[in-house]
Structure formats: structure tokens, C-alpha cells
Amino acid sequence: MTAPAFNSVAWFEIGTGRPDDVQSFYADLFDWTFGPADADYREVTAPGADAPSGGVFSSGGAFPDYAIFYVVVRDVQETVTRAESLGAKILVPPRTTDRGLTFAQLHDPTGHHFGVFSPPAV
């Protein structure tokens, strides 16, 4: 598998208070496989794929369910700053996980929810 090109959609995420139901539905519909059922974040792998392409986040019902796409970018902060100058609203400011992945979530000027991320440095 080759790395996705910068500025392309490279990940999706489904946030839900009912992760078992979401997993059951998409497993039956698309034959997706999932990471451990006891995890707060379950990576999703499509049949025949070399690696996961998305995830299911267990929100515990703390906020409304959602499904968004993520675009891989070189610099999350720079992209968020540029998006804001173009009329986007920051929903989740840039954050870096313990594993080095940096991400943010935004609304475009028309209200569509999307995310951006940069993979950990190798």
C-alpha cells in the first residue's frame, strides 16, 4: 500500500454512543473488520485492504453521533489557520495523540464537518 497523497481524503471516523450497533451494521453491509470491541477507538479495515482506513469512536453518548472524513495534510496548524481565514470554524483545535498523530476538526463555511490530520513523524 502506498501512502495517501497530501490533501486527499485518507481517513473516516464514525462517532457514536452505540459502537456495537455501528460495528454490526457496517460489518454486515460492507464486510468491514474492526479492532477490539472493548476499545474506545476501533480501527476499521475493508476487505482486501492492507491497513485500516477509518475508525469508530465510542463517544459514550457525550455528544451527537457523527460521520466525517479526514484529509491528510503536511501541517495541521497551518491548514487550520488557512481554513479559518477562508471562513471555517474550528470545532476541535489541533491536538497531538500519544502516538504522534496530529488532528483537528472544523466546519466549512457552509457548516459541513470535516477533519485534517498529519501522521506521526517517521
C-alpha positions as CSV (number, residue, x, y, z in Angstrom):
1,M,0.0,0.0,0.0
2,T,1.3,3.4,-0.9
3,A,0.9,6.4,1.4
4,P,-2.0,8.7,0.5
5,A,-1.2,12.0,-1.3
6,F,-1.3,15.1,0.8
7,N,-4.6,17.0,0.6
8,S,-6.5,13.8,-0.2
9,V,-9.2,12.1,1.9
10,A,-7.3,9.5,3.8
11,W,-9.4,8.5,6.8
12,F,-13.0,8.5,8.0
13,E,-14.5,8.4,11.5
14,I,-17.9,7.5,12.9
15,G,-18.5,8.8,16.4
16,T,-21.3,7.1,18.2
17,G,-22.8,6.2,21.6
18,R,-23.7,2.8,20.2
19,P,-20.4,1.4,18.8
20,D,-21.5,-2.3,18.9
21,D,-24.6,-1.5,16.7
22,V,-22.5,0.6,14.3
23,Q,-19.9,-2.2,14.0
24,S,-22.6,-4.8,13.4
25,F,-24.3,-2.8,10.7
26,Y,-21.1,-2.0,8.7
27,A,-19.7,-5.5,9.2
28,D,-22.9,-6.9,7.7
29,L,-23.2,-4.3,4.9
30,F,-19.6,-4.0,3.7
31,D,-17.7,-6.9,5.4
32,W,-15.6,-4.4,7.3
33,T,-13.5,-5.8,10.2
34,F,-12.9,-3.9,13.4
35,G,-10.3,-3.5,16.1
36,P,-11.0,-4.8,19.6
37,A,-14.6,-4.3,20.7
38,D,-13.6,-3.1,24.2
39,A,-11.5,-0.2,22.8
40,D,-12.8,3.4,22.7
41,Y,-11.5,3.7,19.2
42,R,-11.9,0.7,16.8
43,E,-10.0,0.8,13.6
44,V,-11.9,-0.3,10.5
45,T,-10.4,-2.4,7.7
46,A,-12.1,-3.0,4.4
47,P,-11.9,-6.5,2.8
48,G,-8.7,-6.9,0.9
49,A,-7.1,-3.7,2.3
50,D,-3.6,-3.8,3.7
51,A,-4.4,-1.4,6.5
52,P,-7.3,0.4,8.3
53,S,-8.9,3.3,6.5
54,G,-11.1,4.6,9.3
55,G,-12.3,4.2,12.8
56,V,-15.3,4.1,15.1
57,F,-15.0,6.3,18.1
58,S,-17.1,5.3,21.2
59,S,-18.4,8.7,22.5
60,G,-20.3,7.2,25.4
61,G,-23.2,9.4,24.3
62,A,-21.3,12.6,25.4
63,F,-22.2,14.3,22.1
64,P,-24.4,13.8,18.9
65,D,-23.4,10.9,16.6
66,Y,-21.4,11.9,13.5
67,A,-19.6,10.6,10.5
68,I,-16.8,12.7,9.0
69,F,-13.8,12.4,6.6
70,Y,-10.3,13.4,7.3
71,V,-7.8,14.9,4.8
72,V,-4.1,14.2,5.3
73,V,-2.1,17.5,5.3
74,R,1.6,18.4,5.8
75,D,0.9,20.8,8.7
76,V,-2.4,20.7,10.7
77,Q,-1.9,24.1,12.4
78,E,-1.1,25.8,9.1
79,T,-4.1,24.2,7.4
80,V,-6.5,25.2,10.3
81,T,-5.2,28.8,10.2
82,R,-5.8,28.9,6.4
83,A,-9.2,27.3,6.7
84,E,-10.2,29.8,9.4
85,S,-9.1,32.7,7.1
86,L,-11.4,31.2,4.4
87,G,-14.4,31.2,6.8
88,A,-14.1,27.8,8.5
89,K,-14.9,27.4,12.2
90,I,-12.7,25.3,14.5
91,L,-14.6,22.6,16.3
92,V,-11.6,20.7,17.8
93,P,-8.3,22.7,17.8
94,P,-5.1,20.9,16.7
95,R,-4.2,18.1,19.1
96,T,-1.4,15.5,19.1
97,T,-2.0,12.0,20.3
98,D,0.5,10.0,22.4
99,R,1.4,8.2,19.2
100,G,2.3,11.5,17.4
101,L,-0.8,11.8,15.2
102,T,-1.9,15.5,15.0
103,F,-5.5,16.3,14.0
104,A,-8.2,18.9,14.1
105,Q,-11.9,19.1,13.3
106,L,-13.7,22.0,11.6
107,H,-16.9,23.2,10.0
108,D,-16.5,24.6,6.5
109,P,-18.2,28.0,5.8
110,T,-21.5,26.2,4.9
111,G,-21.5,24.1,8.1
112,H,-20.1,20.7,6.9
113,H,-18.0,18.9,9.5
114,F,-14.6,17.6,8.4
115,G,-11.2,16.9,9.8
116,V,-7.5,17.2,8.9
117,F,-4.5,15.2,10.2
118,S,-0.8,14.7,9.9
119,P,0.7,11.3,10.6
120,P,3.4,10.8,13.1
121,A,6.9,11.6,12.0
122,V,8.7,8.5,11.0
